[in-house]
């Protein structure tokens, strides 16, 4: 799928073609990418943040896709990811108005998962990353696969993907360690095997 703009209409941009997802490494990730938004997160900045799996924002953040105000539309996922995060009607509203949202409104819309003071947002995001890092990485990768691939298909097909991922984990050393640690009432020592 591609398109072309005339030189008169586009100024210095004479040809625009679809080249695939701008952030292809994020979608099939075996890890969770976490965005810490602190300040203005507009246009391409929001497109990068919306490609991440989890988004935390400072209470001072302003978030939006204002490209419509420039006579263009988001070109790196804003028309696709933002509506998937906030719902079709809200996504259309945000893209067509180009308005900025506060962090609290973005939280209420489901675009960000947490709002914290500006002085704490990076620490909050790092804290989440640290918490996730204590889990077995084999299980993290399987969970990410089950979620990302499962959301691309029907729920019944997604359940099959989940079941396959679960089955693969049942024979791992990390599963044995996790169960043993639970029974012994101690923290597991995962080996990522």
Helices and strands as residue ranges (DSSP letters): E 2-3, H 7-10, E 16-17, H 24-27, E 34-37, E 40-42, H 44-51, E 54-58, E 62-64, G 66-70, H 78-86, H 88-97, E 101-102, H 103-109, E 114-116, H 121-133, H 137-150, H 155-169, H 173-183
